[in-house]
Every structure is written in structure tokens, then in C-alpha cells.
Amino acid sequence: MDPDKIMDGLSKEINFALKSMAKTKDVNEKEAYSRIIKNLCESQGVFLKLASEIMSLDFDDELEDDDIENKDIPF
């Protein structure tokens, strides 16, 4: 699956649930929406953490410790 589609989908669902929660007056419905929002946000956090780890692995592979020591620092 496309990561952009996943992030867009999660964001849209979070926004929809927040708007729905704001409209309802029933406490039980508000609690249900809050649990939905919490789960969606946790899912988005897991995805962002995974993306961050993948990006850091790519960066680490490009610059090994020996490479960093042997490169000229421009400043």
C-alpha cells in the first residue's frame, strides 16, 4: 500500500471522528468517538515511527563511521 494513501486516510478518519464527536451531545457517544480517535492516532504514530526508523536506517547506511571521519566538514 502507498504510504501517502495510508497517512491521508488516517488523517481524514481522525478529522471525521473529531467533527462527529463535536456534534454529539450524548456522553456515551463522545466516549466512543474519543476511543476511536485514540486508536487512529496511535495507528498513525506507529506508522510515523516506522517511517522514521526506515529513514534513519537509509541515512546510516549511506554514511558509515569511517566515511564521516574522512569527509571534509564545510564549516
Residue, then its C-alpha position, 0 to 999 in steps of 0.5 A: m500500500d502507498p504510504d501517502k494513501i495510508m497517512d491521508g486516510l488516517s488523517k481524514e478518519i481522525n478529522f471525521a471522528l473529531k467533527s462527529m464527536a463535536k456534534t454529539k451531545d450524548v456522553n456515551e457517544k463522545e466516549a466512543y468517538s474519543r476511543i476511536i480517535k485514540n486508536l487512529c492516532e496511535s495507528q498513525g504514530v506507529f506508522l510515523k515511527l516506522a517511517s522514521e526508523i526506515m529513514s534513519l536506517d537509509f541515512d546510516d547506511e549511506l554514511e558509515d563511521d569511517d566515511i564521516e571521519n574522512k569527509d571534509i566538514p564545510f564549516 
